[in-house]
């Protein structure tokens, strides 16, 4: 039995729940969170705070807040402040505030039950627990949409106004961070509840391709063995994730899947073809009907592109390389090659049906050239399907 070989050094660094030791491209937002909650370290109990964090999937909302919570917890411990950062996913709690409160109370009472308690009773139990322990809590409600859709305004209103039910001189012990994708969901709340949440809003923009590359390079260094993931492969993954609204979560998952395909095929490096196989496992590949609908020379040109990727192992090829490979394919099938203008039209069709992706590049010596990638289908699979279709057409 052959020994197991892997490109990974520590694949747990690609896990969705992993909190990196440094936070890339979110330092401004991290500093803002530190400013909003600095009172916990300077004047614990003097006030409470509520912050909204909004952004699309994969913009780093969860990792930002967890990184912040971990840092604040360490600093509070140095100052002998009994501080707890509690991160609760409302989707996992099925949009039920009772389960959310159970997660907090279990920090103070192990195996705390939910059944038999009303929301008001749980809130008062929480107040009692915080007072008894002289504790301060930041509760982060991740995917707040699920709580709003399931429970509406009342539970959130009661939670945000918890301090008002206490004597004015009693310490403020509970602050909130609410994470959601779109601020528009707040329109489902009544005016009173909405006004308690909208004072401090941090909006996370989509990551750019360069930012995604930086994040991926950092994870590559942590998760993979040396020289197993090239900069070309990293750039390719970043480009795909940029097309998915700058989704860093998708980028990291795609990188992990590509590593798994490298291991499955007993490769010593993670190639762009591994990335294509990973992409095809996440999204449906090209339909056979799409290939069947192509004309003869569209198939020949696409076959030339697929063979170029399959033979070179590259993530990108130029329009010139695609044309040269197309001419070789035409000779193989005894067909006269079409001109550049016609091939350009074919390429645009491939983009429309979702086979290829193109961009302009100005690094060439002859000015701007078209760069082609094959993001969503493995080159070997596309080549196989095209040869099969061309054979069937010839019969």
LOVEX-414350 format. One record per residue (C-alpha): residue in one letter; x, y, z. Coordinates in steps of 0.05 Angstrom, whole numbers, plus 5000, padded with zeros to 4 digits. Each point is the difference from the previous one (the first is absolute). Layout:
BEGIN
AXYZ...
// end
This chain:
BEGIN
X500050005000X502950674979X501250535052X495050585002X502550654972X496850685007X501150724980X497250235067X504150205060X494050185044X493350024964X496450235063X502650704982X495049984943X494149825045X494250505000X500650075076X507450155001X501950685028X506650244969X505450315043X499850634957X494250344966X501350234929X496450594967X495150115058X504450405047X496050644992X493749645020X503649655057X502550675026X493050274997X497449425042X505550125050X497950735006X492749825008X501449525057X506150315033X495750185061X499949265020X507550045015X500150725026X493450065037X496649325005X492750055019X499350744984X496349904935X497949494947X500550034924X496549734938X503449934932X497449754933X504749674951X497449914929X503149674939X499049474947X501949275010X507549915005X501850725017X502949805067X494550205048X500649385044X507549965002X500550755014X495549955062X503149365025X507050284992X497850635037X496749595055X506349585010X504450615005X495450365048X499449385044X507649955006X500750735018X494349965050X503349415033X506550395008X496050545037X496249495043X493350194968X495049434998X498250074926X496749504954X499350044925X494249564977X499049874926X493249694982X497649824931X492550144996X499249514943X502849445043X495250215055X494349954949X498250735010X497949865072X502150515053X499149485055X505749594969X504250634992X499350165074X501549285018X506850074965X501850595045X497449705064X504049364988X506250435010X497950085072X495649395014X502249364965X494449624964X495050555012X493249774972X495250414958X493649625010X495550275054X502550724996X496850594966X504150534964X499050495058X502449485051X506249844959X501750744994X499450105075X504249375012X505350304954X499950665039X500849615065X505749584973X503850614975X499250355067X502049395041X506349904958X501550744993X500549834926X499650424936X497749694934X500250194927X494849574966X500949944924X493749794963X502549724934X495149934942X495050445036X495349934940X497749325026X498150295068X496250584968X496349554951X498149495052X498850425062X498750714976X501350615043X498149815071X505949555021X505150484972X496650605032X500049665068X507349824994X502250704979X495950325056X502349525053X504050545036X493950455006X496549495044X505550095052X501450545051X503650594966X506049915046X501049264985X505849814954X498949924925X502349304984X497349794932X502050294932X497949764931X503249904931X494949814946X502449704935X495750004938X500849994924X495350564981X497850595043X493349994964X497849415044X499450505057X493850284966X496449395027X501050275071X495550515032X502750715008X501849945073X504149374991X503450264937X502050655036X503749615054X504449654948X501750524948X504750465039X506649684979X500549654933X506349694969X499249794927X505049524970X501550084926X501449424954X507249764997X503950184937X503949484961X506650255030X497149975071X497649304987X506949804976X503150285064X495149605043X501249364959X507650075003X499650075075X495849365005X504549644950X506050135045X496249725060X496449414967X504449734944X507049724994X505250444968X499650094925X493649614991X495650594980X502650484947X498550744996X496449844935X495349535035X498750505056X498550554949X495249534964X496249845064X499750745018X497250174932X494549495008X498350255069X499950724976X494749794950X496049735059X499350705031X506950005030X498349405043X506049815043X496449415030X498949714931X507350134982X502549625061X495249424990X501949964927X507449985018X498749445050X496049604949X505550094948X505049735050X495649395010X499749884925X507650054998X500549475054X494849564966X504050024935X506649895037X502850674976X505650355036X497250694983X493250334997X499050164927X494950464966X496749364975X498949795072X496650675011X495549874940X498149325027X498550335067X495750534966X496249474962X498449655065X496850635028X496350244937X497049604943X504749934941X498350154928X493949634975X500949504943X494450374963X504350635001X505649634964X495249674951X497350694981X506850264978X502050024927X505749574973X505350545004X497550255067X501249295026X506849984966X502150675031X497549805069X503749344993X506350384984X499050415064X498649385042X506249644973X504350625013X498050005073X500649245006X506949974970X503250615033X496749965068X499250765000X494650415033X499850494942X501650004925X500250574950X495550084940X506249874957X501349335035X492749814991X500350164925X506449594990X496949405034X493750084959X504249974935X503149355023X493149715014X497650224932X505749624968X498149395041X492950034973X501950224930X496450675006X502150684976X501150475058X495550615008X502850715008X501250385064X493750424996X495649384997X503849665057X498950625042X492549934990X500449275020X503750195064X494650495019X494949454992X504049555046X499950555053X492550084993X498449265009X504749975060X505849594974X505750504999X501750675033X504150554968X503650635021X504650504967X507450015019X504950554983X506449655020X501549744931X505150324953X494750124946X495250385044X493649745031X498449274987X494149565020X501349515056X495649385004X498549565060X495949375008X497050095069X494249535007X501649344965X506349565001X503850054935X500649244993X492449925007X498550544949X505149704951X496849325009X492950264988X502150394938X503649414968X493849585014X495450524969X504550094938X500349254991X492549935003X499350584951X504649654950X496149355002
// end
